[in-house]
Each structure stands twice: as C-alpha cells, then as structure tokens.
Amino acid sequence: MTGIATCGLLGAVSVPRFTVVEVIYPEHRGTIGLRGSHAPLSWEHTTAPSRSDSEHHWFILQIAEGEMLDLKLVRDGDDWAQGRNYSVHAGDHLLLQPAFDRT
C-alpha cells in the first residue's frame, strides 16, 4: 500500500501508492460501478466512482504492494461490461472505454 521516499530531515517516509481506474462512458447511458476479486472491491457489491465529471469516472483504490486485483465494470448495478476482466497492481493507471450493449 505504500512506497518509501526520503524526505530530508525526516528520513524514510511511507507514501501511499494509489491505483487509478479511469473510465470514459456517457453518464446518460447508465451509472458506472466497479466490482473485483478482493478488498477494496467485491464481486457481490458495486463500488461507485471516487469522482465523476460528465463522461469521465475515476476509481481511486489502495492495493497492497505485491497484490493483484481482478476487476470488472458494471452499469446500473448489475449489467456487466463485455469482454474480459482486468488485473491491476499498486500504482497502476488503467483507462477503460467499456461496451455493454451487443450490436
């Protein structure tokens, strides 16, 4: 969850490494959420974005160093995005443009 940085007189200081999942999806098409394999996410419960601005949605997660988190986007709480699950590590930045409707 943290990295180590040096800071002058303070010596080594722990610095959190956040994982960012950035999603581009039009808000008028539904509410975007995230589910995943372990905390801070869950396959049973949808997590809302940490921040949303029009069609951009950001999920800011803390994942322990060395752990991998599998995740998948959902729309309106129970409509799973098409395609495979994604995997992230501490400090990753993942940009997604999901598809939900089959054409």
Salt bridges, closest charged atoms under 4 A:
GLU22 OE1 - HIS93 NE2 2.80
GLU65 OE2 - ARG17 NH1 3.09
GLU67 OE1 - HIS38 NE2 3.71
ASP79 OD2 - ARG75 NH2 2.58
ASP92 OD2 - HIS89 ND1 3.88
ASP101 OD2 - ARG29 NH2 2.63
ASP101 OD1 - ARG75 NH2 2.94
